[in-house]
Amino acid sequence: MKGQPTGRVRVNAPAPALDWLIVPHMVRFLETYPGITLEIIEDAKDVDIVAEGYDVGIRLGLEMAQDMVAIPLGPEQDYAVVGSPTFVDRYGIPRSPQHLREFDCTRIRFPSGTIFAWRFRDGDQEITFTPEGRLTVNNARHAVAAAIGGTGLARVALPYAQEALTDGRLVRLLSDFSPRLPAWHLYYPSRRHKPPALEAFLDFFSKAGREMES
C-alpha cells in the first residue's frame, strides 16, 4: 500500500518474551503493515544481533551491549516457585530459599548449557540458588507440566503458571522472597539508521507493551 512501510524485520528473542509479548500481537502487526515481512527466531543464548543479521533483539534489561538503544517492553518480570498441592502435602513447604536444598526441583537448562539459577531476596540480601533435582528440561512449559504432575518444584515466569495457579493445580511458594526482575527490552544498534519497517515494529510493540502495564 502506498505510503506504508515495507521491508523485512528479523527478530531474535527468548521464548518467554515471544510467548507473552510478541506472539499475541503478531497477527495484528502483520495485518496493520501488509508490506512488512516478519521473521522471528526463538533464541535464549547470547547473540551478536548485528553479526548474525538481526534487526532487533529482545533481552532482559541488564543483558544488552552498551552500544545498543533499548526500549522497555512490558512490565517487570515476576518469577514464581510453584508446586502441586499433592507435592506440598507430601513434602511440606520450603520456609526459605536455603530450605529449597531439601526439595526435588525441576531444572531448566539454557542453550549455552548453564542451568537457570533461582534468584531471591531476603531483606537486603540477594540469594542465588542453583536447583538440584532428577528432571532437567529446556522449556518452561515442560517444567510447569512436571510441577503439576507432582515431580518437584519449578521456578518459571509467572504467566506460564498462572492458569494452573488459578484453577488450583499449582500453589505458589516463597513469594515473599521473589523480587521483580528487570523488564524485557527491545534493542537495536545505536549506530544504524532505522529502516521504516524497523521503526514500525518498534513503535507497534513498545505500545503493546505499555498497554500491558496499564
Secondary structure, 3 states (H helix, E strand, C coil): CCCCCCEEEEEEECHHHHHHHHHHHHHHHHHHCCCEEEEEEECCCCCCCCCCCCCEEEEECCCCCCCEEEEEECCCECEEEEECHHHHHHHCCCCCCHHHHHCCECEEECCCCCECCEEEEECCEEEEECCCCCCEECCHHHHHHHHHCCCCEEEEEHHHHHHHHHCCCCEEECHHHCCCECCEEEEEECCCCCCHHHHHHHHHHHHHHHHHHC
